[in-house]
Amino acid sequence: MPDSIGSLSFDSRLAGTTAPSDTGDGFSTFAEDVARKGRPYAQVQRKLELARSYIDLGIKPGARELLLEVLRDGAPEQRRAAASMLDDVLDS
C-alpha cells in the first residue's frame, strides 16, 4: 500500500528490500557504493577532486599522495579515476 510524506510517496511493501549491488561485471556503481557504505566514499571523492586541483596547480607530489589514498580507500569507480590521473602525473 503506497504511503506518502509531503510530496514524496513510497510503497511500504518495498521497505527493507535492497537494490542489486552488482552491475554484472563484479563492480558496483559509485552511487550504489555510496548508498551502501555512505560517507567514507564522499570523503574519498573530495580527495580525488583536491588531487585534480593540485594537478592543475602543478603540485604533483601532493596530487600523488592523495591519489594513492584514493587507490587504497576508494570505490571501484574512484580507484579507476585515480589510477588514470596517477598515470598522467607520473608521465609528465
N, C-alpha and C positions, 0 to 999 in steps of 0.2 A: 504494500500500500504506500503510495507516494506521500511524503511529508514535505512541509515547506518551512523555511526560515527566512522571513523577509521576502526578498525576491528570488532566493535560491530554493530549489526543490531537489529532493533526492528520494530514492526508493529505499525504504528501510529494510527491504528484503535483501539488499546487497551489502548491508552493514557487516563488517567482518570479513568480507571477501577481498582478495587481492588481485591486482592485475598481473599478467605474466611478467616475469622479470628477466626474460631472456629473449633476445632478438632472433634466436635460432642459430647464431654463429658462435655462441658461447660467451658473448659480451652483452651486458645490459646497456641500455642507453644512458646517457648522462642524467636525463630527467628522472629515469627510474632509480638510479643510484641515489640521487639527491632525495627523492621521495622516501626511499627505503632507509637511507643512512643519515640524511639530514645535514646539519650544519658543518661538519668537518669538510665536506666537499665544497661548500661555499667558501670556506677559508682557503682551500687549495685553489679555487678559481681566482680568488684575489691575488694569490701568489703568482699565478700564471699571467694575469693582467699586469701586475707590477713588473714581472720579468720582461714583458713586451715593452713597457715604458723604459726600462733600463736599457734594452737593446736600442731603442730609438735614440736614447741619450748617449749611447756609446759606452755604457757601463757594463761591459761584458762579464767581468768577474762576478758582479752582483747578480746578473741575469743567470749565469751558470749555476750559482748556488741555489737560487730559487727554483730553477728548472729541475735540478737534481732532487729537491724536496718534492716537487710535483710528481716526478717519476716514482718516488718512493711511496707517496701518500695518496695520489690522485685516483680518480675513477678511470676506467679504460680510455674514454674519450679525452680526458685531460692528459693522461700519460702519452697518448699518441701525439697530441698537440705539442707537449713539452719536448718529446723526442725530436720532432721536426724542427722546432725552434732551436734546440740544442745543436743539431746538425749545422744549422745556419750560423750559430755563434762560433762553433769550433772551426768551420770552414773559412771564416773571414778573419 
